[in-house]
Amino acid sequence: MDTAIVLFTRDLRLHDNPALAAACAHARQVVPLFVVDPALNVPPNRARFLADSLAVLREELRERGGDLVIRKGDSVAETIRLATWTSAQTVFVAGDVSRYAARREQRLARECGRYRIALEVTPGHAVVPAGDLRPADGGGHYRIFTPYWRTWRTAAWRQPCRAPETVSVPAGIEPGDLPFPDRGSSAGLLPGGERAGRDRATAWLDGPLKAYGDERDLLASDETSRLSAYLRFGCVSPLALAQAALSRPGGEEFCRQLAWCDFFHQVTAAFPDIGTEDYRPSPHGPRNWAEDPDALDAWRAGRTGIPVVDAGMRQLTAEGFMHNRARMITASFLTRTLGIDWRHGYRHFRELLADGDVACNAGNWQWVAGTGNNPRPGRMLNPLRQAARFDHDGDYVRRYVPELASLAAPYIHTPWKLPTAHRKQLNYPDPLSA
């Protein structure tokens, strides 16, 4: 074919990008396109990470003779407008599972058909695409992770695609301006983009990965990859990362976490209301969640009086990221201890997490709350036991709750046990629940 459009969505990379690779293999000219859709209210942390990632993608495409065309408006309308202007024969786009993405794909298919343009939907957001694995009982999708993991682990993975050496863009196209997000992002937010993601992935694979199985839950040492935002925006290929990690020490456990992401993607594909409705409704009717605005505000602000909970919430505010163990602790405290609806927590995380993906964010919240894919829906995490186990010396709390930094263990996790005069000097609240 002569000309193809590649609609980038959250696959903001050149390496192992099936949509870009297919377009470059079959078309003489390729138009890389990203549409900033005002219908998507992107919070500050993700807006900044996205802006970084688009700037890097444009630089890397220009180094190969191409460019990244930026448009603002409805993603389908802008894609069709550019396709007709360039007389493109095909639009390539990576498949996705959110309700917004599914509707975009449906509308794109309809409009491409109307204008006699071919549409090619490629993989790219998962190691194993959402529809590739089906349970033997014909249930449509896996509802429990362990059998999914066993199937995922033995599945045939596709081969990664090479980054194109050259990208030829038709002459005369106005590239458009990169988005410049408003201020308000977290001070400690990592830089976005494929270069930073690949550098971080290489350093992770060559070093901390080997201790991942033993130390990934330790809050203070933070022996995690910090790649979640790069995976969420597709700056790093999950497939290439899994293939590079699997044979290394620690790789099996790390790939298990990547499989959790794929698991929640296939759940979301089957249940697109995962961010608003209980996946596992109670047989006794809607749950009687507590209405406690003051407690919810204290939780959001990291002022619950439970240090390990507050440390997690303050890390989220400061960095647009939270350690995964802390995510579980803070979510359990909100839903199990305070009895507050998981949707409040999901929305707060969605506003602040740079990796705020609908499938993984909602899937994990529902798992903790007992409304999702948890085979033991009644389980809860005691924050004090979690702190004693995963932040024994209190270093994680000291890092994010500085008013308690002078305290030694175990008081740093239970400051309410201090003498009254000492406790008042800390300017730290009494616990909502202990």
C-alpha positions as CSV (number, residue, x, y, z in Angstrom):
1,M,0.0,0.0,0.0
2,D,1.1,3.6,-0.4
3,T,0.1,5.3,2.9
4,A,-1.0,4.1,6.3
5,I,-2.0,5.8,9.6
6,V,-0.7,4.5,12.9
7,L,-3.0,5.8,15.7
8,F,-0.9,5.7,18.9
9,T,-2.9,5.4,22.0
10,R,-1.0,4.0,25.0
11,D,1.7,2.2,23.0
12,L,4.1,5.2,23.0
13,R,7.3,3.4,21.9
14,L,9.1,2.3,18.7
15,H,10.5,-1.0,20.0
16,D,8.1,-3.9,19.8
17,N,5.2,-1.8,18.6
18,P,3.2,-4.2,16.4
19,A,1.0,-1.5,14.9
20,L,4.0,0.6,13.8
21,A,6.0,-2.4,12.6
22,A,3.1,-3.6,10.5
23,A,2.5,-0.2,9.0
24,C,6.1,0.3,8.1
25,A,6.3,-3.2,6.6
26,H,3.3,-2.8,4.3
27,A,3.1,0.9,3.5
28,R,5.5,3.2,1.6
29,Q,4.5,6.1,3.8
30,V,3.4,6.0,7.4
31,V,1.7,8.8,9.4
32,P,2.2,8.3,13.2
33,L,-0.7,10.1,14.9
34,F,-1.7,10.8,18.5
35,V,-5.0,12.6,19.2
36,V,-5.4,14.5,22.4
37,D,-9.1,13.9,23.2
38,P,-10.6,16.6,25.5
39,A,-13.3,14.0,26.4
40,L,-10.6,12.3,28.5
41,N,-10.1,14.3,31.7
42,V,-6.5,13.3,32.3
43,P,-5.2,14.2,35.8
44,P,-2.0,16.2,36.2
45,N,0.4,13.3,36.9
46,R,-0.7,11.3,33.9
47,A,-0.9,14.4,31.8
48,R,2.7,15.3,32.6
49,F,3.9,11.7,32.1
50,L,2.0,11.5,28.8
51,A,3.5,14.9,27.6
52,D,7.0,13.6,28.4
53,S,6.3,10.4,26.5
54,L,4.9,12.1,23.4
55,A,7.9,14.5,23.3
56,V,10.3,11.5,23.4
57,L,8.3,9.6,20.8
58,R,8.4,12.6,18.4
59,E,12.2,12.9,18.9
60,E,12.8,9.3,18.2
61,L,10.5,9.3,15.1
62,R,12.3,12.4,13.8
63,E,15.6,10.7,14.2
64,R,14.3,8.1,11.8
65,G,13.1,10.6,9.2
66,G,9.5,10.6,10.4
67,D,7.4,12.7,12.8
68,L,4.6,12.4,15.3
69,V,1.5,14.2,14.2
70,I,-0.5,15.7,17.1
71,R,-4.2,16.6,16.8
72,K,-6.7,17.7,19.4
73,G,-10.3,16.6,19.2
74,D,-12.3,13.4,18.9
75,S,-9.9,10.6,18.2
76,V,-12.0,8.9,15.5
77,A,-12.9,12.0,13.7
78,E,-9.3,13.3,13.6
79,T,-8.0,9.9,12.4
80,I,-10.5,9.8,9.6
81,R,-9.8,13.4,8.7
82,L,-6.1,12.8,8.4
83,A,-6.6,9.5,6.6
84,T,-8.8,11.1,3.9
85,W,-6.4,14.0,3.6
86,T,-3.4,11.7,3.0
87,S,-5.4,9.1,1.0
88,A,-4.4,6.5,3.4
89,Q,-5.5,3.0,2.7
90,T,-5.2,1.5,6.2
91,V,-5.4,2.6,9.8
92,F,-3.4,0.6,12.4
93,V,-4.2,0.7,16.1
94,A,-3.4,-1.4,19.1
95,G,-6.4,-3.1,20.7
96,D,-7.4,-2.2,24.3
97,V,-10.0,-3.2,26.8
98,S,-11.4,-0.1,28.6
99,R,-14.9,1.0,27.8
100,Y,-13.5,4.1,26.2
101,A,-11.1,2.1,24.1
102,A,-13.7,-0.4,23.1
103,R,-16.1,2.3,21.9
104,R,-13.3,4.0,20.1
105,E,-12.4,0.8,18.2
106,Q,-16.1,0.2,17.3
107,R,-16.5,3.7,16.0
108,L,-13.2,3.6,14.2
109,A,-14.3,0.4,12.5
110,R,-17.6,1.9,11.4
111,E,-16.1,5.1,10.1
112,C,-13.2,3.3,8.3
113,G,-15.8,1.1,6.6
114,R,-17.8,4.1,5.6
115,Y,-14.7,5.7,3.9
116,R,-13.4,2.4,2.5
117,I,-10.3,2.4,4.7
118,A,-9.0,-0.8,6.1
119,L,-8.6,-1.1,9.9
120,E,-6.0,-3.3,11.4
121,V,-6.1,-3.9,15.2
122,T,-2.9,-5.3,16.6
123,P,-1.8,-6.5,20.0
124,G,0.6,-4.5,22.2
125,H,-0.8,-3.7,25.6
126,A,-0.3,-7.1,27.2
127,V,2.1,-10.0,27.1
128,V,-0.9,-12.2,26.2
129,P,-3.9,-10.3,24.6
130,A,-7.1,-10.3,26.5
131,G,-9.0,-12.7,24.3
132,D,-6.3,-15.3,23.7
133,L,-6.8,-17.4,26.8
134,R,-10.1,-19.1,27.6
135,P,-10.9,-21.4,30.4
136,A,-11.7,-25.1,29.5
137,D,-15.2,-24.9,30.9
138,G,-16.2,-22.3,28.3
139,G,-16.8,-19.6,30.9
140,G,-15.6,-16.9,28.5
141,H,-12.8,-15.5,30.7
142,Y,-10.8,-16.5,33.7
143,R,-12.3,-15.4,37.0
144,I,-9.6,-16.7,39.3
145,F,-5.9,-15.8,38.9
146,T,-4.1,-19.1,39.7
147,P,-5.5,-21.1,36.8
148,Y,-5.1,-18.1,34.6
149,W,-1.4,-17.9,35.6
150,R,-0.8,-21.6,34.9
151,T,-2.2,-21.1,31.4
152,W,-0.5,-17.8,30.8
153,R,2.8,-19.3,31.8
154,T,2.7,-22.0,29.2
155,A,1.0,-19.9,26.4
156,A,2.8,-19.3,23.1
157,W,3.9,-15.7,23.1
158,R,4.3,-13.7,19.9
159,Q,7.8,-12.6,18.8
160,P,8.7,-9.0,19.6
161,C,8.9,-6.6,16.6
162,R,12.0,-4.6,15.8
163,A,11.9,-0.8,15.8
164,P,11.8,0.6,12.3
165,E,15.0,2.0,11.0
166,T,13.3,4.6,8.9
167,V,9.8,6.1,8.9
168,S,8.7,8.0,5.8
169,V,5.9,10.6,6.4
170,P,4.0,12.3,3.5
171,A,5.1,15.9,2.8
172,G,3.0,18.8,3.8
173,I,1.5,17.5,7.0
174,E,1.4,20.1,9.8
175,P,2.8,18.1,12.8
176,G,0.9,20.0,15.5
177,D,1.9,21.1,18.9
178,L,2.8,18.8,21.8
179,P,0.6,19.1,24.8
180,F,1.8,21.1,27.7
181,P,0.1,20.0,30.9
182,D,-0.9,22.4,33.6
183,R,1.0,22.6,36.8
184,G,0.0,20.4,39.7
185,S,1.8,17.1,39.1
186,S,3.7,15.4,42.0
187,A,7.2,16.7,42.7
188,G,8.7,13.2,42.7
189,L,7.0,12.0,39.5
190,L,9.4,10.0,37.3
191,P,10.0,11.3,33.7
192,G,8.0,9.7,31.0
193,G,9.1,8.3,27.7
194,E,10.6,5.2,26.0
195,R,14.2,6.2,26.7
196,A,13.7,6.6,30.4
197,G,11.6,3.4,30.5
198,R,14.1,1.3,28.6
199,D,17.0,2.6,30.7
200,R,15.1,1.8,33.9
201,A,14.1,-1.7,32.6
202,T,17.7,-2.5,31.8
203,A,19.0,-1.4,35.2
204,W,16.2,-3.4,36.8
205,L,16.9,-6.6,34.9
206,D,20.6,-6.4,35.5
207,G,20.4,-5.7,39.2
208,P,17.5,-5.6,41.7
209,L,15.4,-8.3,39.8
210,K,17.4,-11.1,41.4
211,A,16.2,-10.2,44.8
212,Y,12.6,-9.5,43.7
213,G,11.1,-12.7,45.0
214,D,12.4,-12.2,48.5
215,E,12.2,-8.5,48.9
216,R,9.5,-7.1,46.7
217,D,7.1,-6.6,49.7
218,L,9.6,-4.7,51.9
219,L,8.3,-1.2,52.0
220,A,11.5,0.7,52.9
221,S,13.9,-1.0,50.5
222,D,11.4,-0.7,47.6
223,E,12.9,-3.6,45.6
224,T,10.4,-3.1,42.8
225,S,10.9,-2.1,39.2
226,R,9.1,1.3,39.2
227,L,8.1,0.4,35.6
228,S,4.3,0.5,36.1
229,A,3.8,3.9,34.5
230,Y,6.0,3.0,31.6
231,L,4.0,-0.1,31.1
232,R,0.7,1.7,31.4
233,F,1.6,4.2,28.7
234,G,3.4,1.5,26.6
235,C,6.8,3.2,26.8
236,V,8.1,-0.3,27.6
237,S,6.8,-3.4,25.9
238,P,5.4,-5.9,28.5
239,L,6.2,-8.8,26.2
240,A,9.8,-7.8,25.7
241,L,10.1,-7.2,29.4
242,A,8.7,-10.6,30.3
243,Q,10.9,-12.4,27.8
244,A,14.0,-10.6,29.1
245,A,13.1,-11.3,32.8
246,L,11.7,-14.8,32.7
247,S,15.0,-16.8,32.6
248,R,16.8,-14.6,35.2
249,P,16.8,-15.1,39.0
250,G,13.6,-13.5,40.3
251,G,12.1,-13.4,36.8
252,E,9.4,-16.0,37.5
253,E,7.9,-14.0,40.3
254,F,8.2,-10.7,38.4
255,C,6.4,-12.3,35.4
256,R,3.7,-13.4,37.7
257,Q,3.0,-9.7,38.5
258,L,2.9,-9.0,34.7
259,A,0.4,-11.8,34.4
260,W,-1.8,-10.1,37.0
261,C,-2.0,-7.1,34.7
262,D,-3.0,-9.3,31.8
263,F,-5.5,-11.1,34.1
264,F,-7.3,-7.8,34.9
265,H,-7.2,-6.8,31.3
266,Q,-9.1,-9.9,30.3
267,V,-11.5,-9.4,33.2
268,T,-12.2,-5.8,32.1
269,A,-12.7,-6.9,28.4
270,A,-15.5,-9.2,29.7
271,F,-16.8,-6.7,32.4
272,P,-16.2,-3.1,31.1
273,D,-18.0,-1.7,34.1
274,I,-15.2,-2.8,36.5
275,G,-14.5,0.8,37.5
276,T,-18.1,1.5,38.6
277,E,-19.9,-1.7,39.4
278,D,-19.1,-4.7,41.7
279,Y,-17.8,-7.5,39.7
280,R,-19.0,-9.9,42.3
281,P,-22.3,-8.5,43.6
282,S,-23.4,-9.6,47.1
283,P,-26.3,-12.1,46.9
284,H,-27.9,-10.1,49.7
285,G,-28.2,-6.9,47.7
286,P,-26.0,-3.8,47.6
287,R,-23.5,-3.4,50.5
288,N,-24.1,-1.0,53.3
289,W,-21.0,1.0,52.9
290,A,-20.2,3.6,55.6
291,E,-20.8,7.3,54.8
292,D,-18.0,9.1,56.6
293,P,-16.7,12.1,54.7
294,D,-14.3,13.1,57.5
295,A,-12.6,9.7,57.6
296,L,-12.4,9.6,53.8
297,D,-10.7,13.0,53.8
298,A,-8.3,11.9,56.5
299,W,-7.4,8.8,54.5
300,R,-6.8,10.9,51.3
301,A,-4.6,13.3,53.2
302,G,-2.6,10.7,55.0
303,R,-3.9,11.7,58.4
304,T,-5.6,8.6,59.6
305,G,-3.3,8.2,62.6
306,I,-2.1,4.8,61.4
307,P,1.5,5.5,60.3
308,V,1.9,2.8,57.6
309,V,-1.4,3.8,56.0
310,D,-0.5,7.5,56.1
311,A,3.0,6.8,54.7
312,G,1.4,5.1,51.7
313,M,-1.0,7.9,51.0
314,R,1.7,10.5,51.3
315,Q,3.9,8.6,48.9
316,L,1.1,8.7,46.4
317,T,0.7,12.4,46.7
318,A,4.5,13.1,46.6
319,E,5.4,10.7,43.7
320,G,2.3,9.8,41.8
321,F,3.2,6.2,42.8
322,M,2.7,3.9,45.7
323,H,4.5,0.7,46.6
324,N,2.2,-2.3,45.8
325,R,2.2,-3.6,49.3
326,A,1.2,-0.2,50.6
327,R,-1.6,-0.1,48.0
328,M,-3.0,-3.2,49.5
329,I,-2.7,-1.9,53.0
330,T,-4.3,1.5,52.3
331,A,-7.1,-0.1,50.2
332,S,-7.8,-2.7,52.9
333,F,-7.9,0.0,55.6
334,L,-10.4,2.1,53.6
335,T,-12.7,-0.7,52.7
336,R,-12.3,-3.2,55.5
337,T,-11.4,-1.2,58.5
338,L,-13.4,2.0,57.8
339,G,-16.0,0.2,55.7
340,I,-16.0,2.9,52.9
341,D,-17.0,2.1,49.4
342,W,-14.0,1.0,47.2
343,R,-15.1,3.4,44.4
344,H,-13.9,6.3,46.5
345,G,-10.5,4.8,46.8
346,Y,-10.4,3.8,43.1
347,R,-11.2,7.4,42.0
348,H,-8.6,8.9,44.4
349,F,-5.9,6.5,43.0
350,R,-7.1,7.3,39.5
351,E,-6.5,11.0,40.1
352,L,-3.0,10.6,41.4
353,L,-1.3,7.4,40.0
354,A,0.8,7.9,37.0
355,D,0.1,4.3,36.2
356,G,-3.7,4.7,36.8
357,D,-5.0,2.1,34.4
358,V,-8.7,1.3,34.6
359,A,-8.3,-2.5,34.5
360,C,-5.5,-2.9,37.0
361,N,-6.6,-0.1,39.3
362,A,-10.2,-1.1,39.5
363,G,-9.3,-4.8,39.5
364,N,-7.0,-4.5,42.5
365,W,-9.4,-2.3,44.4
366,Q,-12.2,-4.8,43.9
367,W,-9.9,-7.7,44.8
368,V,-9.1,-6.0,48.2
369,A,-12.7,-5.0,48.8
370,G,-14.0,-8.5,48.2
371,T,-16.2,-7.5,45.4
372,G,-13.9,-8.7,42.6
373,N,-11.8,-11.7,41.6
374,N,-10.6,-12.7,45.1
375,P,-11.3,-16.4,45.9
376,R,-11.3,-15.4,49.6
377,P,-13.5,-12.3,49.6
378,G,-13.6,-12.0,53.3
379,R,-9.9,-11.5,53.9
380,M,-8.6,-8.3,55.3
381,L,-5.1,-6.9,56.1
382,N,-4.3,-5.8,59.6
383,P,-2.2,-2.6,59.1
384,L,-0.2,-3.1,62.3
385,R,0.7,-6.7,61.4
386,Q,1.6,-5.6,57.9
387,A,3.8,-2.8,59.2
388,A,5.6,-5.1,61.6
389,R,6.3,-7.6,58.8
390,F,7.1,-5.3,55.9
391,D,8.4,-2.1,57.6
392,H,9.8,-3.7,60.8
393,D,12.2,-0.8,61.6
394,G,9.9,1.9,60.5
395,D,12.1,3.4,57.7
396,Y,9.2,3.6,55.2
397,V,7.1,5.6,57.7
398,R,10.1,7.9,58.5
399,R,10.5,8.6,54.8
400,Y,7.0,9.8,54.3
401,V,5.7,10.8,57.7
402,P,8.5,13.1,58.9
403,E,6.7,14.1,62.1
404,L,7.3,10.6,63.4
405,A,10.9,10.3,62.2
406,S,12.4,10.6,65.7
407,L,10.5,7.6,67.0
408,A,12.0,4.1,67.2
409,A,10.2,0.9,66.6
410,P,7.7,-0.2,67.7
411,Y,6.4,3.3,68.7
412,I,6.8,4.6,65.2
413,H,3.9,2.2,64.1
414,T,1.9,2.8,67.3
415,P,2.5,6.4,68.4
416,W,-0.8,6.5,70.3
417,K,0.9,4.3,72.9
418,L,3.4,7.0,73.8
419,P,2.9,9.2,76.9
420,T,0.3,11.9,76.3
421,A,2.7,14.8,76.5
422,H,5.1,13.2,74.0
423,R,2.2,12.3,71.7
424,K,0.9,15.9,71.6
425,Q,4.4,17.2,70.6
426,L,4.3,15.1,67.4
427,N,1.4,17.0,65.8
428,Y,0.1,13.7,64.6
429,P,-3.5,12.6,64.8
430,D,-5.0,9.9,67.0
431,P,-5.9,6.8,65.0
432,L,-9.3,6.6,63.3
433,S,-9.1,2.9,64.2
434,A,-6.3,0.8,65.7
